[in-house]
Amino acid sequence: MVFVHVYILNVMALLLYVYYTSESAHSPTDSGALPPSGQGAAPPQGQHLSPPAPSPEPVSKQQHDTVLGRLRRLEGIKVGHRQKVDLVPNKIHYLKTLSLKPLLFEIANFLSEEECKLVIHLAKLKGLQESQIMPSDIQQEAIDEMDISKEEIFNLLDYNQDGQLQMKEVLTHTRFGDGVWITPENIREIYTGLEADPDGNGLLSLEEFKQLNTNAFQTYLRQRGVQKTELVRNSKHTWLYQGEGAHQILRAIRRRVIRLTQLPPEIVEHSEPLQVVKYDQGGHYHAHHDSGPIYAETSCFHTKLVANGSTPLETSCRYVTVLFYLNNVSGGGETAFPVADNRTYDELSLIQNDVDLRDTRRNCDQANLLVKPLQGTALFWYNYLSDGEGWVGEQDEYSLHGGCVVTKGTKWIANNWINIDPDVQRQIQFQQAVSKYTHEEAPAEWAVDNIYKDLHVEL
């Protein structure tokens, strides 16, 4: 029964997430979460992506292995294990296992000091934008359009089914996508300001819950004023194209990522551009997953253009994250993995006695694993498990991670995400289509930008 509730709640969250982000993706005022719309490139005059081709015959396992090959997945062996990797000629790199859940590696000196400085320089030339703007009331409008009652929402949030909402159950509810990072203190302030808890016991009954609209907490905080430090993330970012014709250093980094991950080059080449992120003093990003769970109703942003049909849920399908530290940070700025190598994962257990393990401004020191930013070092981890047959499986919930608050100086990082659809047939369709656009019909840079233009980015 609890599993069903969690499943439906996740579906609700994804519905809200997709609705909110698809609206913001087309808003001219939303400058905080989109890949580049062109970087100077635009679709040729009168040229548009063709409508989806008719669905091909199902791809057999043998065809799958022939077209894309089975996805190579590196072995972690044990925490602390070091293995040699061949990344550049005449230089030895070591892959060090930091955790097995998620499968996470560290590679020292992946980038040279000169490469780090160049990436920062190119990002500054391109121009950075705020990674998050204040959310609007679209979330409430989305819920209003859903055929779901307050009683049903209450029952979904009431994990232990005791007829009352505890504070941590409410906190989980408030964290759909971007927005204000609500703390236990905020909840108490909101309860008082909205008179939501007249008996003052810190619990919400069904009748008390009915008096609130679903977006009441976020709305209350916006009306009283919100500082950047109170947002889910506080940073600036930009995107750098890495495909054919890109700067030679950006091309070299991409080739190095292909050798590191040992994934099919055509998949890596057709994944998202390089994201560069700057955290000023006070900057942070609370713990999150880079990609969402996959259900039968879920499709991937990058393959939706070629998929024949539609699904109600979408996610980024980032199979792999490769994170690069571009400078040494004077204070703070670690990457936290709150539940790395935990025996179990339980979202509600992330909040205990007002200590929220996802809060990277307060509780980074409580994380199971902290990685200090060192210039040139790369982190590499899988956001999904294997399906046991050489392809993408379920989301690895242990990949929860965040950026600790920068207490002194500035932090620069870059992210390479490798996008793979768990549906092999859709991924093959995508590879065929994008190859056609990039090699025959349109400039490669425009084609890549067009594919990812609606992707809501997790930094």
C-alpha positions as CSV (number, residue, x, y, z in Angstrom):
1,M,0.0,0.0,0.0
2,V,2.8,2.4,0.9
3,F,4.5,1.6,-2.4
4,V,1.4,2.5,-4.3
5,H,1.2,5.8,-2.5
6,V,4.8,6.6,-3.2
7,Y,4.4,5.7,-6.8
8,I,1.4,7.9,-7.3
9,L,3.1,10.8,-5.4
10,N,6.1,10.5,-7.7
11,V,3.8,10.6,-10.7
12,M,2.1,13.7,-9.3
13,A,5.5,15.3,-8.8
14,L,6.6,14.5,-12.3
15,L,3.3,15.8,-13.7
16,L,3.8,19.1,-11.9
17,Y,7.5,19.2,-12.8
18,V,6.8,18.7,-16.6
19,Y,3.9,21.1,-16.6
20,Y,5.9,23.8,-14.8
21,T,9.1,23.4,-16.8
22,S,7.4,23.1,-20.2
23,E,5.6,26.4,-19.5
24,S,8.7,28.1,-18.2
25,A,10.7,26.8,-21.2
26,H,8.7,29.0,-23.5
27,S,8.5,32.0,-21.3
28,P,10.7,34.9,-22.4
29,T,11.5,35.8,-18.8
30,D,12.8,32.4,-17.9
31,S,16.6,32.6,-18.1
32,G,17.5,30.1,-15.4
33,A,17.1,26.6,-16.7
34,L,17.4,26.3,-20.4
35,P,20.2,25.0,-22.7
36,P,21.3,27.5,-25.3
37,S,18.9,28.5,-27.9
38,G,21.6,28.9,-30.5
39,Q,24.9,30.3,-29.3
40,G,24.7,32.4,-32.5
41,A,23.2,29.5,-34.5
42,A,19.6,29.4,-35.8
43,P,17.8,27.0,-38.0
44,P,18.3,27.7,-41.6
45,Q,15.5,29.8,-43.3
46,G,12.4,27.7,-43.7
47,Q,14.0,24.6,-42.2
48,H,12.3,22.7,-39.4
49,L,12.5,19.3,-37.8
50,S,10.5,16.8,-39.7
51,P,7.5,15.1,-38.0
52,P,8.3,11.8,-36.3
53,A,8.8,8.9,-38.7
54,P,6.5,6.0,-38.6
55,S,7.4,3.6,-35.8
56,P,9.9,1.0,-37.1
57,E,9.7,-2.7,-36.3
58,P,10.6,-3.5,-32.7
59,V,14.4,-3.8,-32.2
60,S,15.5,-7.3,-31.3
61,K,18.3,-7.9,-28.8
62,Q,20.6,-8.9,-31.6
63,Q,19.9,-5.7,-33.6
64,H,20.3,-3.6,-30.4
65,D,23.8,-5.1,-29.8
66,T,24.7,-4.5,-33.5
67,V,23.4,-0.9,-33.7
68,L,24.5,0.6,-30.4
69,G,26.2,-2.2,-28.6
70,R,25.7,-3.1,-24.9
71,L,26.5,-0.2,-22.6
72,R,29.8,-0.7,-20.9
73,R,29.6,-0.2,-17.2
74,L,32.8,0.2,-15.2
75,E,33.4,-1.9,-12.1
76,G,33.9,-0.2,-8.8
77,I,35.4,-3.3,-7.0
78,K,35.5,-1.7,-3.6
79,V,35.7,1.8,-2.1
80,G,39.3,3.1,-2.4
81,H,40.1,0.8,-5.4
82,R,42.3,2.4,-8.0
83,Q,42.5,1.4,-11.6
84,K,44.5,2.8,-14.6
85,V,42.6,4.5,-17.4
86,D,43.9,5.5,-20.8
87,L,42.6,9.0,-21.4
88,V,45.4,11.0,-23.2
89,P,48.6,9.8,-24.8
90,N,51.7,9.5,-22.6
91,K,49.9,10.2,-19.4
92,I,48.6,7.9,-16.7
93,H,45.3,8.6,-15.0
94,Y,43.8,6.6,-12.1
95,L,40.1,6.0,-11.5
96,K,39.5,5.9,-7.8
97,T,36.2,4.4,-6.5
98,L,34.6,6.7,-3.9
99,S,31.4,4.7,-3.4
100,L,29.4,1.7,-4.8
101,K,26.0,3.2,-4.1
102,P,26.0,5.2,-6.3
103,L,28.8,3.8,-8.4
104,L,31.1,6.9,-8.2
105,F,34.6,7.5,-9.3
106,E,37.2,10.3,-8.9
107,I,39.8,11.1,-11.5
108,A,42.6,13.5,-10.5
109,N,44.1,15.8,-13.1
110,F,41.4,14.9,-15.7
111,L,41.8,18.5,-16.9
112,S,44.9,20.6,-17.0
113,E,45.1,24.0,-15.3
114,E,45.2,25.6,-18.8
115,E,42.1,23.7,-19.9
116,C,40.2,24.7,-16.8
117,K,41.1,28.4,-17.3
118,L,40.0,28.2,-21.0
119,V,36.6,26.7,-20.2
120,I,36.0,29.5,-17.6
121,H,37.1,32.1,-20.2
122,L,34.8,30.7,-22.9
123,A,31.9,30.7,-20.4
124,K,32.5,34.3,-19.5
125,L,32.6,35.2,-23.2
126,K,29.3,33.3,-23.8
127,G,27.7,35.0,-20.8
128,L,26.2,33.4,-17.7
129,Q,22.6,33.6,-16.5
130,E,20.9,32.9,-13.2
131,S,20.3,29.2,-12.7
132,Q,17.0,29.7,-11.0
133,I,14.3,32.4,-11.1
134,M,11.4,32.5,-8.7
135,P,8.6,30.1,-9.6
136,S,5.2,31.4,-10.4
137,D,1.8,30.1,-9.5
138,I,1.7,27.7,-12.5
139,Q,2.2,24.8,-10.1
140,Q,-1.1,25.6,-8.4
141,E,-2.8,26.0,-11.8
142,A,-1.5,22.6,-12.9
143,I,-2.9,20.9,-9.8
144,D,-6.2,22.7,-10.3
145,E,-6.4,21.1,-13.7
146,M,-5.7,17.6,-12.4
147,D,-8.7,15.5,-11.4
148,I,-7.5,14.9,-7.8
149,S,-9.2,16.1,-4.6
150,K,-7.7,17.6,-1.4
151,E,-8.5,14.3,0.4
152,E,-6.6,12.3,-2.2
153,I,-3.6,14.6,-2.0
154,F,-3.7,14.4,1.8
155,N,-3.8,10.6,1.8
156,L,-0.9,10.5,-0.6
157,L,1.2,12.7,1.6
158,D,0.2,10.9,4.8
159,Y,2.8,8.2,4.4
160,N,2.2,6.5,7.7
161,Q,-1.6,6.8,7.3
162,D,-2.2,8.2,10.8
163,G,-4.7,10.8,9.6
164,Q,-2.3,13.7,10.3
165,L,0.5,15.3,8.3
166,Q,3.9,15.5,10.1
167,M,6.3,18.3,9.3
168,K,8.6,16.0,7.3
169,E,5.6,14.8,5.2
170,V,4.8,18.4,4.4
171,L,8.4,19.3,3.6
172,T,8.5,16.4,1.1
173,H,5.4,17.8,-0.5
174,T,6.8,21.3,-1.0
175,R,9.9,20.1,-3.0
176,F,8.6,19.6,-6.5
177,G,11.3,20.9,-8.8
178,D,12.6,24.4,-8.3
179,G,11.3,26.9,-5.8
180,V,12.0,28.2,-2.3
181,W,13.9,25.8,0.0
182,I,11.5,25.4,2.9
183,T,13.0,24.6,6.2
184,P,11.3,23.3,9.4
185,E,11.5,26.9,10.7
186,N,9.7,28.1,7.6
187,I,7.0,25.6,8.2
188,R,6.4,26.9,11.7
189,E,6.4,30.5,10.4
190,I,3.9,29.6,7.7
191,Y,1.6,27.8,10.0
192,T,1.5,30.9,12.2
193,G,1.2,33.3,9.4
194,L,-1.6,31.4,7.7
195,E,-3.2,30.2,10.9
196,A,-3.0,26.7,9.4
197,D,-2.4,24.9,12.7
198,P,-4.9,26.5,15.1
199,D,-4.3,23.9,17.9
200,G,-0.6,24.4,17.7
201,N,0.4,20.8,17.8
202,G,2.6,20.9,14.7
203,L,0.4,18.5,12.8
204,L,-2.1,19.1,10.1
205,S,-5.5,17.3,10.1
206,L,-7.4,16.8,6.9
207,E,-9.8,19.6,7.8
208,E,-6.8,22.0,8.4
209,F,-5.2,20.8,5.2
210,K,-8.3,21.6,3.2
211,Q,-8.1,25.2,4.2
212,L,-4.8,25.6,2.3
213,N,-4.3,25.7,-1.5
214,T,-1.5,23.4,-2.7
215,N,1.0,26.2,-3.4
216,A,0.3,28.1,-0.1
217,F,3.7,27.7,1.3
218,Q,5.7,28.9,-1.7
219,T,3.2,31.8,-2.2
220,Y,3.5,32.9,1.5
221,L,7.3,33.0,1.3
222,R,7.3,34.9,-2.0
223,Q,5.0,37.5,-0.6
224,R,7.1,38.0,2.5
225,G,10.2,38.2,0.3
226,V,12.9,35.6,-0.5
227,Q,16.6,35.9,-0.6
228,K,18.8,34.0,-3.1
229,T,20.1,32.0,-0.2
230,E,16.6,30.6,0.4
231,L,16.3,29.2,-3.1
232,V,16.9,25.5,-4.1
233,R,20.0,26.7,-5.9
234,N,22.0,29.9,-6.1
235,S,24.3,30.0,-9.0
236,K,24.8,31.2,-12.6
237,H,25.5,29.0,-15.7
238,T,25.9,28.8,-19.4
239,W,26.2,26.2,-22.1
240,L,29.2,25.4,-24.4
241,Y,28.7,23.4,-27.6
242,Q,31.1,20.5,-28.0
243,G,30.3,19.0,-31.3
244,E,31.9,19.3,-34.7
245,G,33.4,22.7,-35.2
246,A,33.6,23.6,-31.5
247,H,36.8,24.8,-29.9
248,Q,39.5,22.2,-30.0
249,I,39.8,22.0,-26.2
250,L,36.0,21.4,-25.8
251,R,36.3,18.7,-28.5
252,A,39.2,17.1,-26.6
253,I,37.2,17.1,-23.4
254,R,34.4,15.3,-25.1
255,R,36.7,12.7,-26.6
256,R,38.3,12.2,-23.2
257,V,34.8,11.6,-21.7
258,I,34.1,9.0,-24.3
259,R,37.3,7.1,-23.3
260,L,36.5,7.5,-19.6
261,T,32.9,6.2,-19.8
262,Q,33.6,3.7,-22.6
263,L,30.1,4.4,-23.9
264,P,29.3,4.5,-27.6
265,P,30.8,7.7,-29.2
266,E,27.6,8.5,-31.1
267,I,25.6,8.5,-27.9
268,V,28.0,10.8,-26.1
269,E,28.3,13.1,-29.1
270,H,24.6,13.6,-29.3
271,S,24.1,14.3,-25.6
272,E,23.7,17.7,-23.9
273,P,26.3,20.5,-24.4
274,L,28.8,21.2,-21.6
275,Q,27.3,23.2,-18.8
276,V,29.5,25.6,-16.9
277,V,28.4,26.8,-13.5
278,K,29.6,29.6,-11.2
279,Y,28.9,29.7,-7.5
280,D,29.8,33.0,-5.9
281,Q,30.3,33.2,-2.1
282,G,27.1,32.0,-0.5
283,G,26.2,29.9,-3.6
284,H,24.8,26.4,-3.1
285,Y,22.6,23.7,-4.6
286,H,20.6,21.6,-2.3
287,A,20.7,17.8,-2.7
288,H,18.9,16.5,-5.8
289,H,19.0,13.8,-8.5
290,D,20.3,14.7,-11.9
291,S,17.6,12.6,-13.6
292,G,14.2,11.4,-12.5
293,P,12.7,7.9,-12.1
294,I,11.5,6.0,-15.2
295,Y,7.9,4.6,-15.2
296,A,6.0,3.1,-18.1
297,E,4.4,6.5,-18.6
298,T,7.8,8.3,-18.8
299,S,9.6,9.5,-21.9
300,C,12.9,11.3,-22.3
301,F,13.4,14.9,-23.3
302,H,16.0,14.1,-25.9
303,T,14.0,11.4,-27.7
304,K,10.5,12.9,-27.6
305,L,11.0,14.6,-31.0
306,V,11.4,11.2,-32.7
307,A,9.1,9.1,-30.6
308,N,5.9,8.1,-32.3
309,G,3.3,9.0,-29.7
310,S,3.2,10.9,-26.4
311,T,3.5,10.2,-22.7
312,P,2.3,12.3,-19.8
313,L,5.7,12.3,-18.0
314,E,9.1,13.4,-19.1
315,T,12.6,13.4,-17.6
316,S,16.1,14.1,-18.7
317,C,17.4,10.5,-18.8
318,R,20.9,11.4,-17.8
319,Y,22.5,8.0,-17.5
320,V,25.9,9.4,-16.5
321,T,27.2,12.6,-14.9
322,V,30.8,13.7,-15.3
323,L,31.5,16.8,-13.1
324,F,34.7,18.8,-13.5
325,Y,36.1,21.1,-10.9
326,L,37.6,24.1,-12.7
327,N,39.2,25.9,-9.8
328,N,40.3,25.5,-6.2
329,V,37.8,26.9,-3.7
330,S,39.0,28.9,-0.7
331,G,36.2,27.7,1.5
332,G,33.3,25.3,1.3
333,G,31.8,24.2,-2.1
334,E,32.2,20.5,-1.5
335,T,30.0,18.0,-3.4
336,A,27.9,16.1,-0.9
337,F,26.4,12.7,-1.4
338,P,24.2,12.4,1.7
339,V,23.3,8.7,1.4
340,A,26.3,7.2,-0.4
341,D,26.6,3.6,0.5
342,N,23.7,3.6,2.9
343,R,22.2,0.2,3.5
344,T,18.8,1.5,2.6
345,Y,17.2,4.6,1.0
346,D,14.1,6.2,2.5
347,E,13.1,9.7,1.5
348,L,11.4,10.5,4.7
349,S,14.4,9.3,6.7
350,L,16.4,12.2,5.1
351,I,14.7,14.5,7.7
352,Q,15.2,13.6,11.3
353,N,14.7,15.9,14.3
354,D,14.8,19.1,12.1
355,V,18.1,17.9,10.4
356,D,17.5,17.7,6.7
357,L,20.3,15.8,5.0
358,R,19.4,17.5,1.7
359,D,20.1,20.9,3.1
360,T,23.6,21.8,1.8
361,R,23.7,25.2,3.6
362,R,23.3,23.6,7.0
363,N,24.0,19.9,7.0
364,C,26.8,19.1,4.6
365,D,28.8,17.8,7.4
366,Q,26.2,15.1,8.0
367,A,26.6,13.7,4.5
368,N,28.1,10.2,4.1
369,L,30.5,11.4,1.5
370,L,32.0,14.9,0.9
371,V,34.3,15.6,-2.1
372,K,36.5,18.7,-1.9
373,P,36.8,20.7,-5.1
374,L,40.3,20.5,-6.6
375,Q,41.1,22.1,-9.9
376,G,41.2,19.6,-12.8
377,T,39.6,16.7,-10.8
378,A,36.6,15.0,-12.3
379,L,33.8,13.0,-10.7
380,F,32.0,10.4,-12.7
381,W,28.9,8.5,-11.5
382,Y,25.9,6.6,-12.9
383,N,22.4,8.0,-12.2
384,Y,20.8,4.7,-13.2
385,L,21.4,1.0,-12.5
386,S,21.9,-1.6,-15.2
387,D,18.9,-3.6,-16.4
388,G,21.1,-6.7,-16.2
389,E,21.2,-7.0,-20.0
390,G,23.6,-4.2,-20.9
391,W,21.1,-1.3,-21.0
392,V,19.6,1.4,-18.6
393,G,17.7,0.2,-15.6
394,E,16.0,1.9,-12.7
395,Q,17.1,5.2,-11.1
396,D,19.9,4.9,-8.5
397,E,18.4,6.8,-5.7
398,Y,21.7,6.8,-3.9
399,S,23.0,9.3,-6.5
400,L,21.4,12.1,-4.5
401,H,24.0,14.9,-4.3
402,G,24.3,18.6,-3.9
403,G,26.7,21.5,-3.8
404,C,27.7,22.7,-0.3
405,V,27.6,26.4,0.4
406,V,30.7,28.4,-0.8
407,T,31.9,30.1,2.4
408,K,34.9,31.9,0.8
409,G,35.8,32.8,-2.8
410,T,34.2,31.4,-5.9
411,K,33.5,28.0,-7.3
412,W,33.5,27.0,-10.9
413,I,32.4,23.6,-12.2
414,A,31.3,22.0,-15.5
415,N,29.0,19.1,-16.2
416,N,28.8,16.6,-19.0
417,W,25.6,14.6,-19.0
418,I,25.2,11.6,-21.2
419,N,21.6,11.1,-22.2
420,I,20.3,7.5,-22.9
421,D,16.7,6.4,-23.2
422,P,15.9,3.3,-21.3
423,D,13.8,2.3,-24.3
424,V,16.4,0.9,-26.7
425,Q,14.1,1.4,-29.8
426,R,13.6,5.1,-29.0
427,Q,17.3,5.6,-28.5
428,I,18.1,4.0,-31.9
429,Q,15.4,6.1,-33.6
430,F,16.9,9.2,-32.0
431,Q,20.5,8.3,-33.1
432,Q,19.3,7.8,-36.6
433,A,17.4,11.1,-36.7
434,V,20.0,13.3,-35.1
435,S,22.7,11.9,-37.4
436,K,20.6,12.9,-40.4
437,Y,20.1,16.5,-39.0
438,T,23.8,17.0,-38.0
439,H,25.3,15.6,-41.2
440,E,22.9,16.4,-43.9
441,E,20.2,19.0,-43.3
442,A,21.3,21.5,-40.7
443,P,24.3,22.9,-38.8
444,A,25.3,20.5,-36.1
445,E,25.2,23.1,-33.4
446,W,21.6,24.1,-34.2
447,A,20.5,20.5,-34.3
448,V,21.9,19.8,-30.8
449,D,20.4,23.0,-29.4
450,N,17.0,22.2,-30.9
451,I,16.9,18.7,-29.4
452,Y,17.6,20.0,-25.9
453,K,15.8,23.4,-26.1
454,D,12.9,22.3,-23.8
455,L,15.0,20.4,-21.3
456,H,14.7,21.7,-17.8
457,V,18.2,21.4,-16.5
458,E,19.3,20.1,-13.1
459,L,22.6,21.7,-12.3
